[in-house]
Amino acid sequence: MSSTFASTTPVALLPDHPDHAAIAVAATAPVLAASDQRVTLRIERMDTLGPWAFVQGRLEAPEGGRPDYTGTAFAERAAQGGMSDLHVALLRRDDEGAWMLVDHAIGPADVAWLTWPTTHAAPRQLFGF
C-alpha cells in the first residue's frame, strides 16, 4: 500500500482498536452531559484519518429504544419534531496523543457536519464526501 493512499483513506476503528475507547468517551461526553446521562450513544461508525476522527451514532435510552427527552435540554426541540436520533462528533488527536472534541451535533435536523472540512480544516474524505 502506498503512503499516499494510506494518508487519504479513512480507517474504520473496531471496538478492539486501542484508540476506540478514548474516542468513544470523548464523542459521547456531550450527549451524556446535555441529557444528565438519560441518553446514550450507540456508535455506528468511527473512522480516523491521520490525527482526525469522525464518529456517528444513534441516540438511545440507556435501556435501549428511543430516548425520553423530557426534562433535558432537548425536550422542546424533540416535542416539535426537530430532533433526529443522530449524533456526530469530530475529534482531533493532540500532541500528547489525547483525543479532543473539536465539534459535534446532537440530534441535528440537517447535515450539520457538511461544513466541518472548511470550518476545521478536516479532510473531506473522513466524512465520505
N, C-alpha and C positions, 0 to 999 in steps of 0.2 A: 504494500500500500504506500502510495506516495505521501509525503508530508503535506503537500498542497491539498489533496483530497481529505486527509485526516483533519486538517485545520478548518475546513469549510463544511463538514458534515456533522450534524448533531449526534451525540451518543445517548441512547436511551439507558437510563440507570435503573437497574433492577434492585429490589429490596436488599439483596446481599452485597451490594456495592458499598465500599467504605464511606462514601460521601452521602449515601442515600438518607441516612437518619438525620444528619446535620441539616441537609437541605429541607427535608420534610418538617423538622422542628421550626426552622426559620420561616418557611412558607405558610405553615399552619398558625403561627403565633397571632397574626392579626385577626383571624377568624375566631380563635378562642377568646382573645381579649375583647373583641367587639360584641360577643354574644354571651359573655360570662360563662363560657365553656358549655353552653347549651346547644351549640352547633359544632360539628366536627367536619373534617375534610377527608373524603376517600380519594386518595391520589390515583389518577388515571394515567397521567403522563408526567414524566420527569426526564427532561433532556438537558444535556450540557454541551457546550461548545466553547472550548478554551476556558476562560475564567467565568463564563456565564452559565446560568441555569434557568430553565423555564419550567414551571410546574402548573399543571392543570388538573383540577379535581372537582368532585361533586360535594356540595354541602349536604350534610345529613344530620339527623338527630343522633345523639350518642348511641341509642339502641337500634339505629337504622331507620330508614324511611325518611320522609320529608320532615324537615325541622319545623318546630313551632317557634315563630319569631316573636311571639307575644312578650312584651317587656324588654325586648332588645332594641338596639339602635336601628334595626331593620324593620321593625314592626309596621310602621306607616307605609314604607315602600312595598313591603310584601302584601299588605292589605289592599293596596292599589294595583297589584299585579305587576309591579315594576321590578321584581326581584327574581332573577334566574337562580338556578341551583348550581351555578358555576362559580368557581374561584380560580383565579390565575395569579401567579406571582413570578416576578423577575428577580433573580438574585445574582450577586457577583462575589467571587472569592477575593478576599482582601490579601494584602501582602503577607499576612501571618497564616493564611490558609483557612480562615473562618469564612463561612458563607453569610453574606449580609443581604438583607432585603432591600431592593432598590425601588420596586414599585409593586403594587398589587391591586386587584379589583375583586371585591366580594359581591357576588350576585349581579354582575353587570347586565344591563339590558341591551348592550351592543358589544362590538368587538373592541373593548377598552384597550387592548394591547396592540392595536394596529399602529399606533404612533410611537410605541416604545423603541423601535430601532432608531428613529430620529431623535426622540427626546433623550434617550440614554446612551446613544451610540452603541447599541447592542446589535449583534449580527442578525440580519433578517432571516437567515436560514434556521436560526434557533426556533422561530415561530412557525416555520413551514410556509413562508411566503417570501 
